[in-house]
Amino acid sequence: MRNEKKILFESCKIVQSLITKLYEKAPDNVTFEQAGMRNGLEVVADYLKHSEVEIALEHLLYMINESDITCPSDVKENLSKITKKYKLEDIGSS
């Protein structure tokens, strides 16, 4: 589980960086009307701190699927393995 937490946190840092860059370019993008987008790293870190790995993963997937970012393939691959374990919809499945 420790490895999953690390993968989720590192993946979230990448995703949050992409969302922040999108915000800098297009602050009026509909992505930012959604809760937990601009502070997603904080949200995920809090869930991980309380060992709520599945909820952290769900929030991270929400950040990816509901935003206009292009998630790097290595992040997708890492998260895909964890989503299968928790039987969640994979990135882009919703």
C-alpha positions, -999 to 999 in steps of 0.1 A, spaced: 0 0 0 29 24 7 40 20 -30 4 28 -41 4 59 -20 37 70 -35 25 64 -71 -8 82 -64 9 112 -48 36 115 -76 9 111 -103 -12 137 -86 17 162 -86 21 157 -123 -17 161 -129 -19 191 -107 10 207 -125 -9 202 -158 -41 216 -144 -22 247 -130 -6 253 -164 -41 251 -180 -54 276 -155 -26 300 -163 -34 298 -200 -72 297 -197 -86 306 -163 -122 307 -177 -120 270 -187 -149 250 -174 -125 226 -157 -121 252 -129 -158 253 -122 -155 219 -107 -147 214 -70 -113 200 -61 -95 208 -93 -73 237 -84 -65 222 -50 -66 186 -61 -31 177 -48 -41 189 -13 -73 168 -15 -55 137 -26 -27 142 0 -52 145 28 -70 113 17 -36 95 15 -26 108 49 -57 91 64 -50 59 44 -80 64 22 -62 52 -9 -93 43 -29 -109 77 -23 -76 94 -32 -75 74 -65 -111 83 -72 -104 120 -68 -73 118 -90 -92 100 -117 -119 127 -114 -92 154 -119 -80 136 -150 -113 127 -166 -131 159 -159 -103 183 -170 -90 193 -204 -55 180 -197 -37 153 -216 -24 128 -190 10 114 -198 11 78 -208 34 67 -179 9 82 -154 -20 64 -171 -2 31 -170 7 34 -133 -28 44 -124 -44 18 -146 -28 -10 -125 -42 5 -93 -77 11 -107 -79 -26 -116 -70 -36 -81 -99 -14 -67 -122 -23 -96 -127 14 -106 -132 28 -141 -100 35 -157 -88 68 -171 -110 80 -199 -136 52 -193 -163 75 -181 
